[in-house]
Amino acid sequence: MRLTTKGRFAVTAMMDLALRGDDGPVALASVSDRQKISLSYLEQLFGKLRRYKLVDSVRGPGGGYCIARPLDQLTVADIIRAVDEQLDATQCGGRENCHDEHRCMTHDLWSTLNSRMYDYLASVTLAELVDRQKAKLAGKASVVEDKRRLGPQPRIKASREKSVAVI
């Protein structure tokens, strides 16, 4: 499988953009800082995403990038295809010449895997990924809020007899 960091970083950056895009254009420098992805690498990826009309750029002060279409109409496969990422598990790259210039015995297996990977990634929208991430963040926030509401918790300390005492 040849899904490399290029595709992973593009999907991660697009999620970051989608999560923060309600407030206007998002600067790539801030995405770079949050996601720990090189700014120059992001600039290359976003150039490709812009050519595929997945993002729009806004120049000037307060500029940055915005998602160009509704999140529920943008799939992970769209993002990966835009950055020229090949989804190919075959050894021959689909040329059917992997075994002494002939098709190998497992070519159909890997070709089917390619098709299933693409079908799966085409079925996952950016909206779904963003919703999942927001739910995770809300879950963490509610745990913190619950702890605040309950106040300081008793500390548990082991005594010398190996029993537990509440202080």
NORPE-V522697 format. One record per residue. N is the residue number from 1. RES is the residue in one letter. PHI is phi in whole degrees, 0 to 359 (NA if undefined). OMEGA is omega in radians with two decimals (NA if undefined). BURIAL is I if it has 24 or more other ideal C-beta (glycine too) atoms within 12 Angstrom, else O. Layout:
<<N/RES/PHI/OMEGA/BURIAL> <N/RES/PHI/OMEGA/BURIAL>>
This chain:
<<1/M/NA/-3.04/O> <2/R/244/3.04/O> <3/L/276/-3.03/I> <4/T/259/-3.14/O> <5/T/297/3.13/O> <6/K/303/3.13/I> <7/G/292/-3.14/I> <8/R/297/3.14/I> <9/F/294/3.13/I> <10/A/297/3.13/I> <11/V/294/3.13/I> <12/T/299/-3.13/I> <13/A/294/3.12/I> <14/M/293/3.06/I> <15/M/297/3.11/I> <16/D/302/3.12/I> <17/L/299/-3.12/I> <18/A/295/-3.14/I> <19/L/291/-3.05/I> <20/R/248/-3.03/I> <21/G/287/3.13/I> <22/D/295/-3.11/O> <23/D/268/-3.14/O> <24/G/111/-3.10/O> <25/P/302/-3.13/I> <26/V/248/3.14/I> <27/A/285/3.13/I> <28/L/296/3.11/I> <29/A/298/3.12/O> <30/S/287/3.06/I> <31/V/297/3.13/I> <32/S/302/3.13/I> <33/D/296/-3.09/O> <34/R/293/-3.02/O> <35/Q/262/-3.14/I> <36/K/57/3.08/O> <37/I/242/-3.13/I> <38/S/306/3.14/O> <39/L/298/-3.13/O> <40/S/294/3.09/O> <41/Y/292/3.09/I> <42/L/298/3.12/I> <43/E/299/3.08/I> <44/Q/295/-3.13/O> <45/L/297/-3.09/I> <46/F/288/3.00/I> <47/G/299/3.11/O> <48/K/291/3.13/I> <49/L/297/3.11/I> <50/R/291/3.10/I> <51/R/299/3.10/O> <52/Y/273/3.10/I> <53/K/59/3.05/O> <54/L/267/3.09/I> <55/V/226/3.00/I> <56/D/245/3.09/O> <57/S/252/3.11/I> <58/V/236/-3.12/O> <59/R/271/3.02/O> <60/G/92/3.12/O> <61/P/300/-3.11/O> <62/G/78/-3.12/O> <63/G/279/-3.14/O> <64/G/156/-3.11/I> <65/Y/237/3.06/I> <66/C/230/3.04/I> <67/I/290/-2.99/I> <68/A/271/3.13/I> <69/R/218/3.14/O> <70/P/303/-3.07/O> <71/L/300/-3.13/I> <72/D/281/3.08/O> <73/Q/248/-3.11/O> <74/L/235/-3.09/I> <75/T/259/3.07/I> <76/V/299/3.11/I> <77/A/299/3.09/I> <78/D/301/-3.10/I> <79/I/294/-3.11/I> <80/I/295/3.11/I> <81/R/297/-3.11/I> <82/A/296/-3.12/I> <83/V/266/3.05/I> <84/D/65/-3.14/O> <85/E/276/3.10/I> <86/Q/271/3.00/O> <87/L/258/-3.05/I> <88/D/215/3.12/I> <89/A/264/3.14/I> <90/T/284/3.12/I> <91/Q/285/-3.02/O> <92/C/263/-3.10/O> <93/G/68/3.11/O> <94/G/86/-3.09/O> <95/R/277/3.11/O> <96/E/61/3.13/O> <97/N/232/-2.99/O> <98/C/278/-3.11/O> <99/H/234/-3.11/O> <100/D/52/3.13/O> <101/E/66/3.07/O> <102/H/239/3.11/O> <103/R/289/3.13/O> <104/C/282/-3.09/O> <105/M/295/-3.07/O> <106/T/258/-3.10/O> <107/H/304/-3.13/I> <108/D/297/3.10/O> <109/L/301/-3.10/O> <110/W/290/3.08/I> <111/S/295/3.10/I> <112/T/295/3.08/O> <113/L/300/3.09/O> <114/N/305/-3.11/I> <115/S/297/-3.14/O> <116/R/293/3.10/O> <117/M/298/-3.13/I> <118/Y/297/3.13/I> <119/D/301/3.13/O> <120/Y/296/-3.11/O> <121/L/295/3.07/I> <122/A/285/3.14/O> <123/S/269/-3.11/O> <124/V/260/-3.14/I> <125/T/266/3.07/I> <126/L/297/3.10/I> <127/A/300/3.13/O> <128/E/297/3.14/O> <129/L/298/3.14/I> <130/V/295/3.11/I> <131/D/299/3.11/O> <132/R/298/-3.13/O> <133/Q/295/3.10/O> <134/K/297/3.11/O> <135/A/296/3.10/O> <136/K/298/-3.13/O> <137/L/295/3.12/O> <138/A/294/3.10/O> <139/G/297/3.09/O> <140/K/295/-3.14/O> <141/A/295/-3.12/O> <142/S/290/3.08/O> <143/V/295/3.11/O> <144/V/297/3.14/O> <145/E/297/3.10/O> <146/D/300/3.13/O> <147/K/295/3.12/O> <148/R/295/-3.10/O> <149/R/295/-3.11/O> <150/L/283/-3.13/O> <151/G/82/-3.11/O> <152/P/298/3.14/O> <153/Q/267/3.10/O> <154/P/295/3.09/O> <155/R/272/3.12/O> <156/I/256/-3.08/O> <157/K/230/3.12/O> <158/A/280/3.08/O> <159/S/268/-3.10/O> <160/R/295/-3.12/O> <161/E/277/3.13/O> <162/K/66/3.03/O> <163/S/263/-3.07/O> <164/V/254/3.10/O> <165/A/242/3.08/O> <166/V/260/-3.12/O> <167/I/260/NA/O>>
